[in-house]
Amino acid sequence: MIPGSEATACQRPAAPDPAPAPRLRGHLHLEARARPDGRTILARQSFRAPFHISKPHWNGHTLHVQVINPTAGILSGDSLEMRVHATDRAALSVTTPAVTRAFTMLDGTARSSQSLHVAAGAFLDFYPEPLCPHRDTSFLQKTTIHCARGAQLVFLDALAPGRAGRGELWAWRRLQLALDVHLDGRPVLVERLDAAGGKLAAAARFFQTPSAWLASLIAVSPRISSIDTLAAAITSLHGDGIRLGLTALDPDLLAIRLAARDGQTLRDTVAAIRQHLASAIPHLRADLRKL
């Protein structure tokens, strides 16, 4: 020891703070266009993780594009943007192979923006699997739909109550879902949900559907109002295990709300609705290979 110095304990340098988890800024941009022979192609496409698309294929009715998320799911801070355009005479189906999972978030929020545009004479089928919010997640999603007069659209937005197999129902921290629908430049539907899971759990118990799966379905077609039996056929699905309501917001537009006792009942009911809608929207007869 050097004379006059003081002994000090040997100290290791402080460990650096753990690096924050990477946050994804993903996008998916698709533009579908019809060729002279009537088949639809993707005229433009751009995507960045976590979005990826499988090889599109023409099934005889529509160009089927399956959107794949190769990551585990949505995490805090993620920001996702999707823009889909179906131009004149295009017929496009967009699906997903599995539920979208918004994972537990100790803090922060994940955001998603979806913008769908359908031109006159074009068709878009937006048919994803449900969103499944995990415990303590916070997720904001805004969807904007623009349909020209003469366009055809079928849009589904479905919500699972959580991971029932883990006893985790209505356990998310905050869920914000916004839907704006414009027809021929005019707003026809503005819908907002902003609630903690407990609030929806109370509503589900009140309606005696404690593990309800929820869905909104929007159908647009110039032929909807000309088929007198269509609305009656769809509302006849209301019954044991399924609560269903239907509103005609415009002669060309139907808004359908569903609450089903479980995921399979919801899936079966949506499939039955789509079969009825095929009388007004023949493109729905396409085989999308969904079980």
C-alpha positions in Angstrom: 0.0 0.0 0.0 1.3 3.4 -0.8 2.0 5.4 2.4 -0.8 7.9 3.2 -3.3 6.1 0.9 -6.6 4.5 2.0 -7.7 1.0 1.1 -10.9 0.8 -1.0 -13.0 -2.2 -2.0 -12.5 -3.5 -5.5 -15.5 -2.5 -7.5 -16.6 -3.9 -10.9 -17.9 -1.4 -13.5 -21.7 -1.2 -13.4 -23.4 -3.4 -15.9 -25.0 -1.5 -18.8 -28.7 -1.2 -18.9 -30.3 -3.9 -21.0 -31.0 -2.8 -24.6 -34.6 -2.1 -25.3 -36.5 -4.7 -27.3 -36.5 -3.8 -31.0 -39.6 -2.1 -32.2 -40.9 -2.9 -35.6 -42.1 -0.3 -38.1 -43.7 -2.6 -40.6 -45.8 -1.8 -43.6 -47.7 -3.6 -46.3 -48.8 -1.8 -49.5 -50.8 -3.7 -52.2 -52.4 -2.5 -55.4 -54.4 -5.0 -57.4 -55.3 -4.5 -61.0 -57.3 -6.5 -63.6 -55.5 -7.7 -66.8 -57.3 -7.5 -70.1 -58.2 -11.2 -69.8 -60.0 -10.5 -66.5 -57.5 -12.0 -64.1 -56.3 -9.9 -61.3 -52.6 -9.2 -60.6 -50.6 -7.3 -58.0 -49.5 -4.2 -60.0 -47.6 -3.0 -57.0 -46.4 -4.4 -53.7 -44.2 -3.4 -50.9 -43.8 -4.9 -47.4 -41.4 -4.7 -44.4 -41.2 -6.9 -41.3 -43.3 -8.1 -39.6 -45.4 -8.3 -42.8 -44.8 -10.9 -45.5 -47.1 -12.3 -48.2 -47.3 -15.8 -49.6 -47.3 -16.3 -53.3 -50.6 -14.9 -54.6 -52.7 -17.2 -56.7 -55.7 -16.8 -58.9 -58.5 -19.2 -57.7 -60.9 -18.6 -60.6 -62.8 -15.8 -58.8 -60.2 -13.7 -57.0 -56.5 -13.1 -56.6 -55.8 -14.7 -53.1 -53.1 -13.0 -51.1 -52.3 -14.4 -47.6 -50.6 -12.0 -45.2 -48.1 -13.8 -42.9 -46.5 -12.4 -39.7 -43.2 -14.4 -39.3 -42.6 -12.9 -35.9 -44.3 -14.2 -32.7 -46.9 -11.4 -32.7 -47.3 -7.7 -31.8 -45.1 -6.2 -29.0 -45.0 -2.9 -27.2 -43.9 0.0 -29.4 -44.6 -1.8 -32.7 -46.2 0.4 -35.4 -47.9 -1.4 -38.4 -49.3 0.2 -41.5 -51.4 -1.6 -44.2 -52.7 0.0 -47.4 -54.7 -2.1 -49.9 -56.1 -0.7 -53.2 -58.4 -2.7 -55.5 -58.5 -0.7 -58.7 -61.1 -0.9 -61.6 -62.3 -4.5 -62.1 -59.8 -6.1 -59.8 -61.0 -8.9 -57.6 -58.7 -9.4 -54.5 -59.0 -11.5 -51.4 -56.7 -10.8 -48.4 -56.5 -13.4 -45.6 -54.3 -14.4 -42.7 -53.4 -18.0 -41.7 -53.7 -17.5 -37.9 -54.9 -15.2 -35.2 -53.0 -12.0 -34.6 -51.6 -11.9 -31.1 -51.0 -8.7 -29.2 -48.6 -9.9 -26.4 -48.3 -8.7 -22.8 -47.0 -5.1 -22.6 -45.6 -4.0 -19.2 -45.8 -0.4 -20.6 -46.3 1.3 -23.9 -48.7 0.7 -26.7 -48.7 -1.0 -30.1 -50.4 0.7 -33.1 -51.9 -0.5 -36.3 -53.3 1.5 -39.2 -55.3 -0.1 -42.0 -56.5 1.7 -45.1 -58.7 -0.1 -47.7 -59.7 1.5 -51.1 -62.1 -0.1 -53.5 -62.8 1.4 -56.9 -66.0 1.2 -58.9 -66.3 -2.2 -60.5 -63.6 -3.7 -58.2 -64.0 -6.2 -55.3 -62.0 -6.6 -52.1 -62.5 -9.4 -49.6 -60.6 -8.6 -46.3 -61.0 -11.7 -44.2 -58.3 -12.0 -41.5 -58.3 -14.3 -38.5 -59.4 -12.7 -35.1 -57.2 -10.4 -33.0 -56.3 -12.1 -29.6 -55.2 -9.6 -27.0 -53.1 -11.1 -24.2 -53.0 -10.1 -20.6 -52.0 -6.5 -19.9 -51.6 -5.6 -23.5 -52.4 -2.1 -24.9 -53.3 -2.0 -28.6 -54.7 0.7 -30.9 -56.0 -0.1 -34.3 -57.6 2.2 -36.8 -59.2 1.0 -40.0 -60.4 3.3 -42.7 -62.4 2.0 -45.7 -63.2 4.0 -48.9 -65.5 2.5 -51.4 -66.6 4.1 -54.7 -70.2 3.8 -55.7 -70.4 0.5 -57.6 -67.6 -1.1 -55.6 -68.0 -4.5 -53.8 -66.4 -5.2 -50.4 -66.7 -7.7 -47.6 -64.7 -6.7 -44.5 -64.4 -8.7 -41.3 -63.0 -7.5 -38.0 -63.1 -10.2 -35.3 -62.0 -10.2 -31.6 -61.2 -13.1 -29.3 -61.7 -12.6 -25.6 -58.2 -13.8 -24.8 -56.5 -17.1 -24.2 -59.3 -19.2 -22.8 -57.0 -22.2 -22.4 -54.9 -20.3 -19.9 -57.9 -18.9 -18.0 -57.1 -15.5 -19.5 -60.3 -13.8 -20.6 -60.8 -10.0 -21.0 -57.5 -9.4 -19.3 -56.0 -6.7 -21.5 -55.0 -3.3 -20.2 -56.5 -1.2 -23.0 -57.9 -1.9 -26.4 -58.8 0.9 -28.9 -60.5 -0.1 -32.1 -61.7 2.5 -34.6 -63.5 1.9 -37.9 -64.5 4.6 -40.4 -66.4 3.6 -43.6 -66.9 6.0 -46.5 -69.1 5.2 -49.5 -68.8 7.4 -52.6 -66.9 10.0 -50.5 -69.5 10.1 -47.8 -69.0 8.8 -44.2 -71.6 6.2 -43.5 -70.1 4.5 -40.4 -67.9 5.8 -37.5 -67.4 3.2 -34.8 -65.2 3.4 -31.7 -64.2 0.9 -29.0 -61.9 2.1 -26.2 -62.1 -0.1 -23.1 -60.2 -2.2 -20.6 -60.9 -5.9 -20.7 -62.9 -5.7 -17.5 -65.5 -3.4 -19.0 -66.2 -5.9 -21.8 -66.2 -8.8 -19.4 -69.0 -7.2 -17.4 -71.0 -6.7 -20.6 -70.4 -10.3 -21.7 -71.7 -11.6 -18.4 -74.8 -9.4 -18.6 -75.6 -10.9 -22.0 -74.8 -14.4 -20.6 -71.9 -14.9 -23.0 -68.9 -14.8 -20.6 -66.4 -16.0 -23.2 -67.9 -14.3 -26.3 -66.1 -13.9 -29.5 -67.0 -10.7 -31.3 -67.1 -9.6 -34.9 -68.1 -6.8 -37.2 -68.8 -7.5 -40.9 -69.3 -4.9 -43.5 -70.7 -5.8 -46.9 -70.9 -3.4 -49.8 -72.5 -4.2 -53.2 -74.9 -2.4 -55.6 -76.9 -5.7 -55.6 -77.5 -6.0 -51.9 -80.8 -4.1 -51.7 -82.2 -5.9 -54.8 -82.3 -9.3 -53.1 -85.3 -9.2 -50.8 -84.5 -12.4 -48.9 -80.9 -11.6 -48.1 -81.4 -9.7 -44.8 -83.9 -12.2 -43.6 -81.6 -15.1 -44.4 -78.8 -13.5 -42.4 -80.8 -12.5 -39.4 -82.2 -16.1 -39.2 -78.8 -17.1 -38.0 -79.5 -15.4 -34.7 -80.2 -18.1 -32.1 -78.6 -20.5 -29.7 -74.9 -19.5 -29.1 -75.0 -16.6 -31.5 -76.3 -13.1 -31.2 -76.6 -11.2 -34.4 -77.8 -7.8 -35.5 -78.0 -6.3 -39.0 -78.4 -2.7 -40.2 -78.7 -1.3 -43.7 -76.7 1.9 -43.5 -77.2 2.6 -47.3 -79.0 0.7 -50.1 -75.5 -0.7 -51.0 -74.2 -1.4 -47.5 -75.0 -3.8 -44.7 -73.4 -3.7 -41.2 -73.5 -6.9 -39.3 -72.6 -7.4 -35.6 -71.9 -10.8 -34.0 -71.3 -12.2 -30.6 -70.7 -16.0 -30.5 -70.3 -18.3 -27.5 -66.9 -19.6 -28.8 -64.5 -19.3 -31.7 -65.8 -22.2 -33.7 -69.4 -20.9 -33.5 -68.2 -17.5 -34.7 -66.2 -19.0 -37.6 -69.2 -21.2 -38.7 -71.6 -18.2 -38.5 -69.3 -15.9 -40.5 -69.0 -18.7 -43.2 -72.8 -19.0 -43.3 -73.2 -15.2 -43.7 -70.7 -15.2 -46.5 -72.6 -18.0 -48.3 -75.8 -15.8 -48.1 -73.9 -12.7 -49.3 -72.6 -14.6 -52.3 -76.1 -14.2 -53.9 -75.3 -10.5 -54.2 -71.5 -10.8 -54.4 -70.5 -13.8 -56.6 -66.8 -13.4 -55.9 -67.5 -14.8 -52.4 -67.8 -18.3 -54.0 -64.0 -18.4 -54.2 -62.4 -21.2 -52.2 -60.1 -19.5 -49.7 -59.1 -22.9 -48.1 -60.4 -21.9 -44.7 -61.7 -24.7 -42.5 
